């Protein structure tokens, strides 16, 4: 079964163009959202997940209607593959029910992985260079050593609640527990 999904970013926009194209290719069920692609909770897309069955094809007008980034699209593709569902994009002429469509999509995935590895490599090189110049990474400590010791002492004395200590020192519970553990 062909199941169509259309999305527009704002309430002012209309999905009519997408819906017409999805109907024209034979989509039996259509779901829409009027929400930015950055929003992860999309009711229409959630309903799509609920009705998809193995052997179905999810049809979108353009790939950017489904996911905002290549990572989102790859996550969707992995999900759909796991469910035995194909993906078809009308504008990009991608159909993962065909060997060529799968190849194109996996090339996108390989390029995304390559990009992630390059970013990781550059980040690690930058951190190494910064450390060589004496810079330390990470967030600055929220309390001085004396105040950290005071937090530990107050915690161990058990005279004040964790909540009260955190309020007095203006720190979070996880920060307090990290001081106590170290």
C-alpha positions as CSV (number, residue, x, y, z in Angstrom):
1,X,0.0,0.0,0.0
2,X,1.2,3.5,-0.8
3,X,1.0,5.8,2.2
4,X,1.6,9.5,1.7
5,X,2.9,12.1,4.1
6,X,2.9,15.8,3.5
7,X,4.2,18.6,5.7
8,X,4.2,22.4,5.6
9,X,6.2,24.5,8.0
10,X,3.6,27.1,9.0
11,X,-0.1,27.4,9.5
12,X,-0.2,30.0,6.6
13,X,1.0,27.4,4.1
14,X,-1.2,24.8,2.5
15,X,-0.1,21.2,1.7
16,X,-2.4,21.0,-1.4
17,X,0.4,20.8,-3.9
18,X,1.9,17.9,-2.0
19,X,-1.4,16.1,-1.4
20,X,-2.3,16.4,-5.1
21,X,1.0,14.9,-6.1
22,X,0.6,12.1,-3.6
23,X,-2.9,11.3,-4.8
24,X,-1.8,11.3,-8.4
25,X,0.8,8.5,-7.7
26,X,-1.9,6.4,-6.0
27,X,-1.5,6.9,-2.3
28,X,-4.4,5.2,-0.5
29,X,-3.9,7.0,2.8
30,X,-2.6,10.5,3.4
31,X,-1.3,12.1,6.6
32,X,-0.3,15.8,7.0
33,X,1.4,18.0,9.5
34,X,1.5,21.8,9.7
35,X,4.6,22.1,11.8
36,X,8.3,23.0,11.4
37,X,10.6,20.1,10.4
38,X,12.6,21.0,13.5
39,X,9.8,19.8,15.7
40,X,10.3,16.1,16.5
41,X,6.8,15.4,17.7
42,X,4.6,15.4,14.6
43,X,1.2,13.9,15.0
44,X,0.7,13.1,11.4
45,X,4.0,11.4,11.2
46,X,3.3,9.4,14.3
47,X,0.0,8.2,12.7
48,X,2.1,7.2,9.6
49,X,4.2,5.0,11.9
50,X,1.1,3.4,13.3
51,X,-0.4,2.4,10.0
52,X,2.8,1.3,8.1
53,X,3.0,-2.5,7.5
54,X,5.7,-4.6,5.9
55,X,5.5,-4.3,2.1
56,X,4.1,-0.7,2.3
57,X,5.8,2.3,0.7
58,X,5.9,5.7,2.4
59,X,5.7,8.4,-0.2
60,X,6.8,12.0,0.3
61,X,6.8,14.9,-2.1
62,X,10.3,15.8,-1.1
63,X,12.8,14.3,1.3
64,X,12.9,17.5,3.4
65,X,9.2,17.0,4.2
66,X,10.2,13.8,6.1
67,X,13.4,14.9,7.9
68,X,15.2,18.2,8.4
69,X,18.7,16.8,8.2
70,X,20.5,13.9,6.5
71,X,20.8,12.3,9.9
72,X,17.0,12.4,10.3
73,X,16.5,10.9,6.9
74,X,19.0,8.1,7.6
75,X,17.3,7.4,10.9
76,X,14.0,7.2,9.1
77,X,15.4,4.9,6.4
78,X,16.9,2.6,9.0
79,X,13.5,2.5,10.8
80,X,11.6,1.8,7.6
81,X,14.1,-0.9,6.5
82,X,13.6,-2.5,9.9
83,X,9.9,-2.5,9.4
84,X,10.1,-3.8,5.8
85,X,8.8,-0.5,4.4
86,X,10.1,1.2,1.3
87,X,10.5,5.0,0.9
88,X,9.7,6.9,-2.2
89,X,10.4,10.6,-2.8
90,X,8.7,12.1,-5.8
91,X,10.8,15.2,-6.4
92,X,14.2,13.5,-6.0
93,X,13.0,10.3,-7.8
94,X,14.3,8.0,-5.1
95,X,12.5,4.7,-4.5
96,X,14.1,2.3,-2.1
97,X,12.0,-0.5,-3.3
98,X,14.4,-0.7,-6.2
99,X,18.1,-1.6,-6.1
100,X,19.1,1.8,-7.6
101,X,17.0,3.7,-5.1
102,X,18.6,1.8,-2.2
103,X,22.0,2.5,-3.6
104,X,21.4,6.2,-3.8
105,X,20.1,6.3,-0.3
106,X,23.0,4.3,1.1
107,X,25.4,6.7,-0.7
108,X,23.7,9.5,1.2
109,X,24.3,7.6,4.4
110,X,27.9,6.9,3.6
111,X,28.5,10.5,2.9
112,X,26.8,11.5,6.2
113,X,29.0,9.0,8.1
114,X,32.1,10.4,6.3
115,X,31.1,13.9,7.3
116,X,30.6,12.9,11.0
117,X,34.0,11.2,11.0
118,X,35.7,14.3,9.6
119,X,34.0,16.5,12.2
120,X,35.1,14.1,15.0
121,X,38.7,14.0,13.6
122,X,38.8,17.9,13.4
123,X,37.4,18.2,16.9
124,X,39.9,15.8,18.4
125,X,42.8,17.6,16.6
126,X,41.6,20.9,18.0
127,X,41.3,19.6,21.5
128,X,44.8,18.1,21.3
129,X,46.2,21.4,20.0
130,X,44.4,23.4,22.8
131,X,45.8,21.0,25.5
132,X,49.3,21.4,24.0
133,X,48.9,25.2,24.6
134,X,47.9,24.5,28.2
135,X,44.1,25.0,27.8
136,X,41.8,22.6,29.6
137,X,38.4,21.7,28.1
138,X,35.1,21.3,29.8
139,X,32.9,23.6,31.8
140,X,34.5,25.8,34.4
141,X,34.0,24.6,38.0
142,X,31.0,26.2,39.5
143,X,32.5,26.3,43.0
144,X,36.0,27.0,44.4
145,X,37.9,24.1,46.1
146,X,37.0,25.5,49.5
147,X,33.3,25.6,48.7
148,X,33.4,22.1,47.1
149,X,34.9,20.8,50.4
150,X,32.2,22.6,52.3
151,X,29.5,20.9,50.2
152,X,31.1,17.5,50.8
153,X,31.3,18.2,54.6
154,X,27.6,19.3,54.7
155,X,26.5,16.2,52.8
156,X,28.5,13.9,55.1
157,X,27.2,15.5,58.3
158,X,23.6,14.8,57.2
159,X,22.3,17.8,59.0
160,X,20.9,19.4,55.9
161,X,18.9,17.9,53.1
162,X,20.5,17.5,49.6
163,X,17.9,20.0,48.3
164,X,18.9,22.6,51.0
165,X,22.6,22.2,50.3
166,X,22.0,22.7,46.6
167,X,19.9,25.8,47.2
168,X,22.5,27.3,49.5
169,X,25.3,26.7,47.1
170,X,23.3,27.3,44.0
171,X,24.2,24.0,42.4
172,X,22.2,21.1,41.0
173,X,21.9,17.7,42.6
174,X,24.0,16.0,39.9
175,X,26.8,18.5,40.6
176,X,26.6,17.9,44.3
177,X,26.8,14.1,43.8
178,X,29.7,14.5,41.4
179,X,31.6,16.5,44.1
180,X,30.8,13.8,46.7
181,X,32.0,11.0,44.4
182,X,35.3,12.6,43.5
